[in-house]
Amino acid sequence: MKGDKIVAFCDRHCNVLAPFVSAPGNKNESPLLREALPKLIRTASAVGLDLKDTIVSLDGVYNSKGNRKAIFNRGMIPNINLNSRNRKKFKRGRKRFFDANIFKKRFNTIERAFGWEDKFRRLLLRFEQISELHYAFKLLAYTLINLGHFFKA
């Protein structure tokens, strides 16, 4: 395995909300979202968060009927950048919800969270051969990022 992909949910304050789903680097990220959503709902209910009517902003790579339906069925609103896939004409049917301002804010928060994750040198350069150990260090880094937010407040 050359690399790995991780799906982690962050809020607007760059707090990591849910445990992540991991996959080998050669696997497409889009199906991982459907595995990560039940974990997000379970974690949110354990903490006491209500995710009804929250907006989930994602890249165009997650733009599929299955992902939109999975988000919508859990009471959330998908804000996914439309991927035209080299179409010359628009697709027929109802126009999908997409707010560019919310999407820009999402981009800033996600990049900031990735920047904070890169402060941990052990995660930046992957020294571990065992994937479970690497994921444990990632979880520890996300916990430290979240704790930093709680102590500032």
Protein Blocks (a to p, Z undefined) as FASTA:
>chain_A
ZZdcddddddfkopafbdcddddfkbcfklmmmmmmmmmmmmmmmnopafehiacdddfk
lgcfklmmmmmmnopacdddddeklpabdcedjdddddfklmmmmmmmmmmmmmmmmmpm
mlmpcfbfblklmmmmmmmmmmmmmmmmmmmZZ
